[in-house]
Amino acid sequence: MKNEVLEINIYDRASINRAVNRIEKIKQRIQNIDTYIQQLADIGVAVAEEAFTGALTNPDFTEGVEVEAIPTDNGYTITASGSEVAFIEFGTGVFYNGSESYPGTRPAGIVGIGEYGKGHGKNPEWWTGDHITHGHYRSAGMYSAQKAMVEQAINIIEEIFND
């Protein structure tokens, strides 16, 4: 977004009219804010769903992940749910992830690679009871969704305030 100074010469009716017209344009664009917020939520859901869908090809994951935008008083909350959602988001095992491959900060209660359970994920492979696994790469679906929504929000703000 460009920095600009809006000057009004109180003796110049044309400059006052230009300022009023610019403010009216911005006001009209802001009135569409609900549409912009819905667009951001749709982007977040689409990006997260794509990341989780790709991860679900791993036979270790037996259930899908449901991603949805839940309306709130101030917009939407994007949620991902499923019994393996944390494993898919943050990754399991050092084979695919090294000691730490998640690009963001892990929330409280989400341990690092190889620390969950009995710590088998610190090995390149381990027995799950049904088969040997290497774990799974992290999808970072929610992280990617957040990043995509922030990038698009910046574009929306520039669209609203720039001519």
Secondary structure, 3 states (H helix, E strand, C coil): CCCCCCCCCCCCHHHHHHHHHHHHHHHHHHCCHHHHHHHHHHHHHHHHHHHHHHHCCCCCCCCCCEEEEEEECCEEEEEEECCCHHHHHHCECHHHHCCCCCCCCCCCCCCCCCCCCCCHHHCCCEECCCCEECCECCCCHHHHHHHHHHHHHHHHHHHHHCC
